[in-house]
């Protein structure tokens, strides 16, 4: 196999890993306000912390797949990287902004014990999950359809040119797939009332995905793809039906596997439709291919040897992480919040009436218990909804 083909396949595998793993992260974030709408503030917060804890130990590791896919694209196909990031600048910037906001909200939600603070962080998590879920589908649909490239392989269409009906349907497809994937994952990782509600939602989203994702896949196959990817479309359709049936029988493990297989199949359809192009143009003569967009043979050779040694280590480590945090969680596993008092922090930082200046900063947790030295950071991390210990 030529190294250009090998790296095209490896980049596709990296995107499969990202969309399958980060897909349920996005789904969990989007479902956060839907699965926890109790009028009891304490119960609602406990349920939300439970939901966040299902992905607490793994969400940041899942994002590494995106960084690796971007880095591999830059090194193996630099012209593809340059054209993609310049032409899709606005949607990719919005995705990056959403991921930053979402990550900060995960890390700092439980640091301050204040209802308004947690509400703002929840909004950031929801925003940071919906935006990428939509825009990744729009971006990949455009790569399947083709974009406006000139003879110099530069994108000459505007932002609105990316929002064709096919691309918008692609965005709706990824949203529904990630909602389904996230609901199945929550049902797999929780117990009690949250599990029941998640399984119910997974049923609705899986049925909707059969029609919406199935319609987009058939459209992509008929209009833009090649004959062999019909097999992928069939696998995707069978997988979505499998999610519906497994979820109806409360077999969350099988439902999650079928859901992951559906997203995998969709990614294979995307890259199979693109090949041998890496960025198809509406005028085929201007398309970027695996040959005219690739790095030198020497660069690809060095990259291949590095991947041979490092990729297995990364896979083993991430598999071990999922194994360690494999058990189900319930609201009984979520301890009371011990974040710091927002009022005391404001008074200490800005010289409020109770502070006496910044030198009197009081880090007493809002529960009224004195923070025992260095254990404060560990306690806050444990109970903020993302800490691996509480998960």
Secondary structure as UniProt FT lines:
FT   HELIX           3..35
FT   HELIX           41..56
FT   TURN            57..58
FT   HELIX           59..76
FT   HELIX           78..87
FT   HELIX           89..108
FT   TURN            109..111
FT   HELIX           115..145
FT   TURN            151..152
FT   HELIX           160..162
FT   HELIX           165..189
FT   HELIX           193..224
FT   HELIX           227..229
FT   HELIX           230..248
FT   TURN            249..250
FT   HELIX           252..274
FT   TURN            275..276
FT   STRAND          277..279
FT   HELIX           284..286
FT   STRAND          288..289
FT   TURN            290..293
FT   HELIX           297..324
FT   HELIX           331..333
FT   HELIX           342..350
FT   TURN            353..355
FT   HELIX           358..360
FT   TURN            366..367
FT   TURN            373..374
FT   HELIX           375..383
FT   TURN            388..390
//
